Amino acid sequence: MRLAFKPLSAAAPAPTRLGTAPRSGLLKGASPGRAAARAGTLAALIIAGALAACSTNSPEVTTARGTAQLLDLSAPDLAPGLKNGPPSERLPNNSHLGADFMELSFFLESGRALPRFTRFEGPVSITLAGNAPPVAQTELGHLVHRLQSEAGLNVSTEPGNANTISVQFVPKRQMRQEVPNVACFVVPNVESWTDYRNSHGDEASDWAKLTQRQSATVFIPADSTPQEIRDCLHEEVSQALGPVNDLYRLPDTVWNDDNFHTVLTKFDMTILRAYYDPALHTGMSSDEVRAALPAILSKIHPSGGSMRALPADPTPRAYVKAITTALGQGASDKRRRAAAERATKIATSRGWHDSRAAFAWFAVGRLTMKTDPEKAVEAYKKAGRIYRATPGAEIQAAHIDMQLAAYALGTGRAQEAVSLVNRALASDVSSENASLMATLYMIRAEAYGQLGDAKKEHQARLDMQQWARYGFGSDAAVKRRADEVAALANAGARVN
């Protein structure tokens, strides 16, 4: 099951959401008490993510985000510069790829072991059902093309194959009534929303009881933005086809509950290519798959070296529980902060310097901004340093810089905001996320406005426009985000 921890640059602040990204040091001319109060006020303005944990009664499914309103236009129409996939990334060596493959393929996120390897055997039809928005067909076509060309999968958008993946759009209200904390998800062996509702407890829809894959259905909220539809398609269709686990330790994949990556990466495509190698087939045991992997990985990633056994590096359930409590719903702020601190202690005690440690510090930063701004900014800095040192974590680092830039703007540090935005934009990987790009350009525009550079401010607003409607879904949503960033700029101007 994938938690809906999407750290959206696009998410509008709300009273129940937590502020982010404080700056260290006191505000000019402010006492410590006034500085803390100012930070608390800014918490309501600074860009926040929609972080909601799955409830304990949620099914073991994978999830992604699904908010805002849908615009019935395609990605090229809305954002001419938007790439269909991320830039070329480096792959880990085959020893790490093999270990990742085994953990992704033989466990559910809950920790339950899968007794056998399963996949679709033969061609797969991936089709839309019901009243799918037009943008969904465009995005599905782009995704299927990538699956064909990058992973070598025998998939198509044409119906008629015995193996099927159906994508269905359900009113958000209905989805929330049934699975209140799940954004979008995939279930095997159900054909409709009604079928899914009647399938609870049915072994046919239990991934751990599955003996073969022949059909699956992806459910997405009907009023999602174009970007949210794309993100859901990438994550849920790929997990219908391949691994159904998510791992916090992996930095360069959509199969991670930190949810920073929004489209399938080179790592994901490599795993899927291995998943459908002719040497594997449904019904194989973990030992049989492990024995076949060295030859498979040597063939598809010859520069990765020989596959050797690595020491186990499991993520303990205590860490997962701490992160779920920290960034979930239902707990008090005090309990959330304590849970985030607990996650950092687990990371430190295990000697982690990977995305798990960074995400724990990210959680501390989010949760302590109102109560201890200096502590929060130090947590963000720690998270940013780890992400920048981790291959494949450029998008995570860009999100950290966006949050820090927003706070810098709101505390009168316009030049610092520009520098942080520039660093975030320096990596092409940010261009896979239109809402992040639009927000970065909004911050840049307001910062240049504070600095009195009208020409650069105007250019930043033009740059913002090509991303904003794709990421936010409607003119009204774009205006809301622009107003939020402008409010930050106004607060920063008052500081000076």
C-alpha positions in Angstrom: 0.0 0.0 0.0 1.4 3.4 -0.9 0.6 6.2 1.5 -0.8 9.5 0.2 2.3 11.4 1.4 2.5 13.5 -1.8 4.7 16.5 -0.9 2.9 18.7 -3.4 4.4 22.0 -4.4 0.9 22.5 -5.8 -1.1 21.9 -2.6 -2.9 25.0 -1.3 -2.4 25.7 2.4 -5.3 24.9 4.6 -5.8 25.2 8.3 -5.2 21.4 8.8 -1.9 21.5 6.9 1.4 22.2 8.3 3.7 25.1 7.3 7.1 24.4 5.9 10.7 25.7 5.4 11.7 28.3 8.0 14.8 30.4 7.6 17.4 30.4 10.4 18.1 33.6 12.4 15.7 36.2 13.8 13.8 38.6 11.7 15.2 42.1 11.5 14.3 44.2 14.5 12.3 41.4 16.0 12.6 39.9 19.5 12.8 36.1 19.8 9.2 36.0 20.8 8.0 38.1 17.9 10.1 36.1 15.5 8.5 32.9 16.6 5.1 34.5 16.3 5.9 35.8 12.8 7.0 32.3 11.9 3.7 30.9 13.1 1.9 33.4 11.0 4.0 32.6 7.9 3.1 28.9 8.5 -0.3 29.6 7.2 1.1 31.0 4.0 4.1 28.9 3.1 3.6 26.2 0.5 2.6 23.0 2.2 2.2 19.4 1.0 -1.0 17.3 1.3 0.3 14.6 3.6 -2.3 12.1 4.7 -1.6 8.6 5.9 -3.8 5.7 4.9 -6.1 4.6 7.6 -5.6 1.3 9.3 -8.6 -0.1 7.5 -7.4 0.8 4.0 -6.8 -2.0 1.6 -3.3 -3.1 0.6 -3.2 -1.0 -2.5 -0.8 1.6 -4.0 -1.8 5.2 -4.0 -0.9 8.6 -5.3 -2.3 12.1 -5.1 -5.6 13.3 -6.6 -6.8 16.9 -5.9 -8.1 20.1 -7.6 -9.9 20.4 -10.8 -9.5 18.8 -14.2 -8.8 20.7 -17.4 -9.6 18.8 -20.5 -6.4 19.6 -22.4 -3.2 17.5 -23.0 0.2 18.1 -21.5 1.7 19.6 -24.8 -1.3 22.0 -25.0 -0.9 23.1 -21.4 2.9 23.0 -21.0 4.8 22.9 -24.3 8.1 22.4 -22.5 6.8 19.5 -20.4 8.8 16.3 -20.9 7.2 12.9 -21.2 9.8 11.5 -19.0 12.7 12.5 -16.7 16.2 13.1 -18.1 18.6 10.2 -18.2 19.6 9.0 -14.8 22.4 6.8 -13.6 21.5 3.3 -12.5 22.9 1.6 -9.4 25.1 -1.4 -9.9 23.6 -4.8 -10.5 24.1 -5.9 -6.9 21.9 -3.1 -5.7 19.4 -3.5 -8.6 19.1 -7.2 -7.7 18.5 -6.5 -4.0 15.9 -3.8 -4.9 14.2 -6.1 -7.4 13.8 -8.8 -4.8 12.5 -6.6 -2.0 10.1 -4.8 -4.4 8.8 -8.0 -5.9 8.4 -10.3 -2.9 6.9 -8.1 -0.2 3.9 -5.8 0.2 4.4 -2.5 1.9 2.7 -3.8 5.0 5.7 -6.2 5.3 3.7 -9.3 4.2 5.8 -11.6 2.1 4.5 -12.7 -1.3 4.8 -16.4 -1.7 5.3 -16.4 -5.5 6.3 -14.2 -8.4 3.4 -13.0 -10.5 3.1 -10.9 -13.6 0.9 -10.8 -16.8 1.8 -13.5 -19.2 1.2 -12.3 -22.8 0.1 -9.0 -24.3 -1.8 -6.5 -22.0 -4.5 -4.1 -23.0 -4.5 -0.9 -20.9 -7.7 1.0 -21.5 -9.9 3.7 -20.1 -13.4 3.0 -18.9 -16.5 5.1 -18.5 -16.4 8.9 -18.7 -12.6 9.4 -18.7 -11.5 13.0 -19.3 -9.8 13.6 -22.7 -6.4 14.4 -21.1 -6.4 10.8 -19.6 -6.2 9.3 -23.1 -3.3 11.5 -24.1 -1.4 10.8 -20.9 -2.1 7.1 -21.2 -0.8 7.1 -24.7 2.4 8.8 -23.6 2.8 6.3 -20.7 2.2 3.2 -22.9 4.7 4.5 -25.5 7.3 4.8 -22.7 6.5 1.3 -21.4 7.0 -0.1 -24.9 10.2 1.8 -25.8 12.0 2.0 -22.5 10.9 -1.2 -20.7 10.1 -3.4 -23.8 6.7 -4.3 -22.5 4.0 -5.9 -24.7 1.3 -3.4 -23.8 -1.1 -1.3 -25.9 -4.1 0.9 -25.5 -6.1 -1.3 -27.9 -8.7 -3.6 -26.3 -8.9 -7.3 -27.2 -6.1 -8.9 -25.2 -6.9 -11.5 -22.6 -4.8 -9.6 -20.0 -6.3 -6.2 -19.1 -5.7 -3.2 -17.0 -8.7 -0.9 -16.8 -8.4 2.8 -15.7 -11.6 4.1 -14.1 -12.5 7.6 -12.8 -14.7 7.7 -9.7 -16.2 10.8 -8.1 -13.8 11.9 -5.3 -16.7 11.9 -2.8 -17.4 8.2 -3.4 -13.7 7.3 -3.2 -13.3 9.2 0.1 -16.3 7.5 1.6 -14.8 4.1 0.9 -11.1 4.8 1.3 -10.9 8.2 3.0 -7.1 8.6 3.0 -6.3 6.9 -0.3 -5.9 9.1 -3.4 -5.8 6.6 -6.2 -5.0 2.9 -6.2 -5.0 -0.4 -8.1 -6.8 -3.7 -7.3 -6.4 -7.0 -9.0 -9.4 -9.0 -10.3 -12.1 -6.3 -10.0 -14.0 -4.8 -13.0 -15.7 -1.8 -11.6 -16.1 0.4 -8.5 -19.1 -1.6 -7.4 -17.2 -4.8 -7.9 -14.4 -3.4 -5.8 -16.7 -2.4 -3.0 -18.1 -5.9 -2.9 -14.7 -7.5 -3.0 -13.4 -6.7 0.5 -12.1 -9.9 2.0 -12.1 -11.7 -1.3 -8.9 -13.7 -1.9 -9.0 -12.9 -5.6 -8.3 -9.2 -4.8 -5.6 -9.9 -2.3 -2.1 -9.4 -3.8 -0.6 -11.9 -1.4 -3.1 -14.6 -2.5 -2.7 -14.0 -6.2 -1.5 -16.9 -8.3 -1.5 -15.1 -11.6 -2.3 -11.7 -13.1 -5.0 -11.4 -15.7 -6.8 -8.3 -14.8 -6.5 -5.2 -12.6 -8.3 -1.9 -12.3 -6.9 1.5 -11.4 -9.2 4.0 -9.7 -8.5 7.7 -10.0 -10.6 10.7 -8.7 -12.6 12.1 -11.6 -11.8 15.7 -10.7 -8.0 15.4 -10.6 -5.8 17.9 -12.4 -3.9 16.8 -15.6 -0.7 16.4 -13.6 -2.4 14.3 -11.0 -4.0 12.1 -13.6 -0.5 11.6 -15.2 1.1 10.8 -11.8 -1.6 8.3 -10.9 -1.4 6.6 -14.3 2.4 6.2 -14.0 2.3 4.8 -10.5 -0.7 2.6 -10.5 -0.4 1.2 -14.0 3.3 0.3 -13.4 2.4 -1.4 -10.1 -0.4 -3.3 -11.8 2.2 -4.6 -14.2 5.1 -5.0 -11.8 6.2 -4.6 -8.2 3.4 -3.7 -5.7 5.8 -2.7 -2.9 7.1 0.8 -2.0 10.5 1.4 -0.4 11.5 4.5 1.6 15.2 3.8 0.9 14.9 4.2 -2.9 15.6 7.8 -4.0 14.9 7.5 -7.8 11.6 5.8 -8.2 7.8 6.4 -8.1 7.7 3.3 -5.8 8.6 5.3 -2.7 6.1 6.6 -0.1 7.8 9.9 0.0 6.1 10.5 -3.3 8.6 13.1 -4.6 9.0 11.4 -8.0 5.9 11.8 -10.2 6.7 9.8 -13.4 8.5 6.6 -14.0 12.3 6.9 -13.9 15.0 5.0 -15.6 15.3 2.8 -12.5 11.6 1.9 -12.7 11.8 1.1 -16.4 14.9 -1.1 -15.8 13.0 -3.0 -13.0 10.0 -3.5 -15.3 12.2 -4.7 -18.1 13.7 -7.3 -15.8 10.2 -8.2 -14.5 9.2 -9.3 -18.0 12.4 -11.0 -19.0 11.7 -14.4 -20.7 13.8 -16.1 -18.0 11.0 -15.3 -15.4 7.5 -16.5 -15.3 4.5 -16.5 -12.9 4.7 -19.0 -10.1 8.5 -18.8 -9.5 9.7 -18.8 -5.9 11.9 -16.1 -4.5 14.9 -18.5 -4.7 14.2 -19.2 -8.3 13.9 -15.6 -9.2 17.1 -14.7 -7.3 19.0 -17.4 -9.1 17.8 -16.1 -12.5 18.5 -12.4 -11.8 22.3 -12.2 -12.3 22.0 -13.2 -16.0 19.0 -11.0 -16.5 20.7 -7.9 -15.1 23.9 -8.6 -16.9 22.0 -8.6 -20.1 19.9 -5.5 -19.6 22.5 -3.5 -17.6 25.9 -4.8 -18.8 27.8 -1.9 -17.2 26.4 -2.7 -13.8 28.9 -5.4 -13.0 28.2 -8.8 -11.5 25.4 -9.2 -9.1 26.6 -10.1 -5.7 24.7 -10.6 -2.4 24.5 -7.5 -0.3 23.9 -7.2 3.5 20.2 -6.9 4.2 19.1 -3.3 4.8 15.4 -3.5 5.8 13.4 -0.6 6.8 12.0 -1.5 10.3 8.3 -1.1 10.9 9.1 1.3 13.7 10.4 3.8 11.1 7.4 3.3 8.9 5.1 3.8 11.9 6.9 6.9 13.0 6.7 8.5 9.5 3.1 7.5 9.2 2.3 9.1 12.5 4.3 12.2 11.9 2.8 13.0 8.5 -0.5 11.3 8.8 -3.9 12.3 10.3 -5.4 11.8 13.7 -2.5 12.6 15.9 -1.8 15.8 17.9 0.9 18.1 16.8 3.0 17.1 19.8 2.7 13.4 18.9 3.6 14.1 15.3 6.7 16.0 16.3 7.7 13.2 18.6 7.2 10.7 15.9 9.3 12.7 13.4 12.1 12.9 16.0 11.8 9.2 16.5 12.3 8.6 12.8 15.5 10.6 12.8 16.8 8.6 15.8 16.1 5.4 14.0 17.9 6.7 10.9 20.9 7.8 13.0 21.1 4.6 15.0 21.2 2.5 11.8 23.8 4.8 10.2 21.6 5.7 7.3 22.7 8.5 5.0 20.0 7.8 2.4 16.6 9.0 1.5 15.1 7.5 4.6 17.3 9.8 6.8 16.6 12.8 4.6 12.8 12.2 4.7 12.9 11.9 8.5 14.6 15.3 8.7 12.1 16.6 6.1 9.3 15.6 8.5 11.0 17.3 11.4 11.3 20.5 9.4 7.6 20.5 8.4 6.4 19.8 12.0 8.6 22.2 14.0 8.4 25.4 11.8 5.7 27.0 14.0 7.2 26.0 17.3 10.9 26.2 16.7 11.9 27.9 13.4 15.6 27.6 13.8 15.4 23.9 14.6 13.1 23.5 11.5 15.5 25.2 9.1 18.4 23.1 10.4 16.3 20.0 9.7 15.6 21.1 6.2 19.3 21.9 5.6 20.2 18.3 6.8 17.6 16.8 4.5 18.8 19.0 1.6 22.5 18.0 2.1 21.6 14.3 2.1 19.4 14.6 -1.0 22.0 16.6 -2.9 24.6 13.9 -2.1 22.3 11.1 -3.2 22.2 10.1 -6.9 18.7 10.2 -8.2 17.4 12.6 -5.5 17.6 15.8 -7.4 13.8 16.3 -7.4 13.7 15.9 -3.6 16.5 18.5 -3.3 14.5 20.8 -5.6 11.4 20.5 -3.3 13.5 21.4 -0.3 14.9 24.5 -2.1 11.4 25.5 -3.1 10.2 25.4 0.5 13.3 27.3 1.7 12.9 29.9 -1.1 9.3 30.5 -0.1 10.3 31.1 3.5 13.2 33.4 2.4 10.7 35.4 0.3 8.3 35.7 3.3 11.1 36.9 5.6 12.5 39.6 3.4 15.4 37.7 1.9 14.5 38.2 -1.8 18.0 37.7 -3.2 18.3 34.4 -1.2 14.9 33.3 -2.6 16.2 33.9 -6.1 19.4 31.9 -5.4 17.4 29.0 -4.0 15.0 29.0 -6.9 17.9 29.0 -9.4 19.5 26.1 -7.7 16.2 24.1 -7.8 15.7 25.0 -11.5 19.3 24.0 -12.3 18.4 20.4 -12.4 16.3 19.4 -15.5 14.5 16.8 -13.4 12.3 19.5 -11.9 10.7 19.8 -15.3 8.8 16.6 -14.8 6.7 18.4 -12.2 4.6 21.3 -13.6 3.2 22.4 -10.3 6.7 22.6 -8.8 8.0 24.5 -11.8 5.1 27.0 -11.7 5.6 27.6 -8.0 9.3 28.2 -8.4 8.7 30.8 -11.1 6.1 32.5 -9.0 8.5 32.8 -6.2 11.2 34.1 -8.6 8.8 36.7 -10.0 7.8 38.0 -6.5 11.4 38.0 -5.4 12.5 40.1 -8.5 9.6 42.4 -7.8 11.0 43.0 -4.3 14.4 43.6 -5.8 13.0 46.1 -8.2 13.9 44.2 -11.4 10.7 44.6 -13.5 12.2 42.9 -16.6 13.2 39.7 -14.8 9.9 39.7 -12.8 7.9 39.9 -16.1 10.0 37.0 -17.7 9.4 34.8 -14.6 5.7 35.3 -14.9 5.8 34.3 -18.5 7.8 31.2 -17.6 5.3 30.4 -14.9 2.3 30.4 -17.3 3.5 27.5 -19.4 3.5 25.2 -16.4 0.7 26.5 -14.1 -2.5 25.3 -15.7 -1.1 21.8 -16.3 0.0 21.6 -12.7 -2.9 23.3 -11.0 -5.8 22.4 -13.3 -7.7 25.7 -13.6 -7.3 29.4 -13.8 -8.8 29.7 -10.3 -6.4 27.3 -8.8 -3.5 29.1 -10.5 -4.7 32.4 -9.0 -5.0 30.9 -5.5 -1.4 29.8 -5.6 -0.2 33.1 -7.1 -2.1 34.9 -4.3 -0.4 32.8 -1.7 3.0 33.5 -3.0 2.2 37.2 -3.3 1.1 37.2 0.3 4.5 35.8 1.2 6.2 38.6 -0.7 4.0 41.2 1.0 5.0 39.7 4.4 8.7 39.9 3.4 8.4 43.5 2.3 6.9 44.4 5.6 10.0 42.9 7.4 12.2 45.3 5.5 
